[in-house]
Amino acid sequence: MDTIAQEEIKAHLMQTNEQYRQLMEKHLEYDRLVADLEGKQAPTAADELEEHRLKKLKLQLKDEMGQLVSEYKLQAR
């Protein structure tokens, strides 16, 4: 499936699937928090651990969103 179709599916799920929307919102929230931590001049060890933790959580959310996209593709056949 090409990138345009993939983006169309994601946009559709954002409009129609509450679970997908919540996952995306959480992913964006974690992304902002990571950006804040990366922007620190002198991050502490705790900051670096938190950044690592948030990045793992973001990946988990991305996997969950990818699963929803895959399920949608199967249903749309």
Rosetta blueprint (number, residue, H / E / L):
1 M L
2 D L
3 T H
4 I H
5 A H
6 Q H
7 E H
8 E H
9 I H
10 K H
11 A H
12 H H
13 L H
14 M H
15 Q H
16 T H
17 N L
18 E H
19 Q H
20 Y H
21 R H
22 Q H
23 L H
24 M H
25 E H
26 K H
27 H H
28 L H
29 E H
30 Y H
31 D H
32 R H
33 L H
34 V H
35 A H
36 D H
37 L H
38 E H
39 G L
40 K L
41 Q L
42 A L
43 P L
44 T L
45 A H
46 A H
47 D H
48 E H
49 L H
50 E H
51 E H
52 H H
53 R H
54 L H
55 K H
56 K H
57 L H
58 K H
59 L H
60 Q H
61 L H
62 K H
63 D H
64 E H
65 M H
66 G H
67 Q H
68 L H
69 V H
70 S H
71 E H
72 Y H
73 K H
74 L H
75 Q H
76 A H
77 R L
